[in-house]
Amino acid sequence: MTNIRTLRIDPKYVPELKRGYSLILKDATQHKEPLEEGEIIRLVDQHNRYIGTGYYGLQNKGIGWILTTKEHEQIDQSFFNKKIKIALSHREEFFHNGETTAFRIFNGEGDGIGGLTIDYFDGYYMASWYSEGIYSFKEYIYNALNEFVDYKAIYEKKRFDTKGQYVDQDDFVMGTAGDFPIIVKENGMNFAINLNDGAMTGIFLDQRDVRRAIRDRYAKGTNMLNTFSYTGAFSVAAALGGARKTTSVDLAKRSLAKTIEQFSVNGIDFEAQDIKVMDVFHYFKYAIRHELKFDLVVLDPPSFARTKKMTFSTAKDYPKLLADAIAITEKNGIIVASTNNASFGMKKFKSFIEQAFKETNTKYKMIDQYGLPKDFRANRDFPEFNYLKVVFIKKLS
Ligand code: SAH
């Protein structure tokens, strides 16, 4: 272990790391010498006391992740085998549930290796790599998958260009290439998935519980509006739950064909639904002009969005977005407010909700809330890892 580089952690950052925050922030060390992506590093405090061993890999605000706090544990094939095996054992019930065939089998730091997630789609595995550093360990991970699972094929997403964006490529790694789209199931709903068509697959798995709640408890008889609808997954859930009609609004041109596809694989007549390729903020104005009102409104914006005319940041603009939604929601209607912004927690999010209803002079009640589903294992003490916040709000006046 003599040639492992030791980094001293600034005292300010030691307590969090000891509490289980495994991301090594850029400002947490003062190292001068250049480090190599994938290099194993040993972290100590100001008294040279051991904190943990991790790897170097630039990712957003971090320079790497702690992998173990056992000083003599080796980061080798058996280390990665152990992590994958334990992660799989936590998803046992998912593998045995025929109603849901798409779920996350490895969730980064929550499963002990920050910077890597692995999703399962009906026999296909998709690994997402968030730094060049973690990608340098890929053989270990693929060896582990070879050892512990039967797969049709493995695909990978590299998400580590300079801005943490997806690197465009052929994402096939090994196995027998899939004939996409494939249809996966989620609580009995169907979703068309493509693992070799850019950064996105067609569905965000972390909203599974919310889709089920919408279908089973909130959709019946409603006129539903789904903003930032992407492939319309929430609209599908609402339609299957008995919504009278759904309206899906997304700016991206591809969303039209993708939404038609998701309706179609569920046997829903897409022509009876509205699908608008349009800026949500324009749609709000359009709805007001045409006096449209909805019983169920879903708000699930990206954390940041930039159009030609404006930028939207959830941390800043969520109250305004909610105010727009409140204006077109029926009395006793439900607003589903969702955000995946990792920079704030549930408490702050609820303060945005309070603010919006106060400013619009509207009475409301929060009636339900959701976070990450079980397969998205995460250290729930830190909003950065426990990022998903969804609140169902009833508009009372
Ligand atoms: N709610 C979706 C996921 C949303 S992803 C789901 O659960 O599947 C964010 C989406 O917002 C993207 O599809 C993007 O095209 C869209 N988007 C970003 N800015 C927008 C805007 N100003 N108006 C409409 N759609 C927007």
Residues whose N, C-alpha, C, O or C-beta is under 5 A from the ligand:
A	BS01	SAH	F204 Q207 T227 F228 S229 Y230 T231 A233 V249 D250 L251 A252 M278 D279 V280 F281 D300 P301 P302 A305
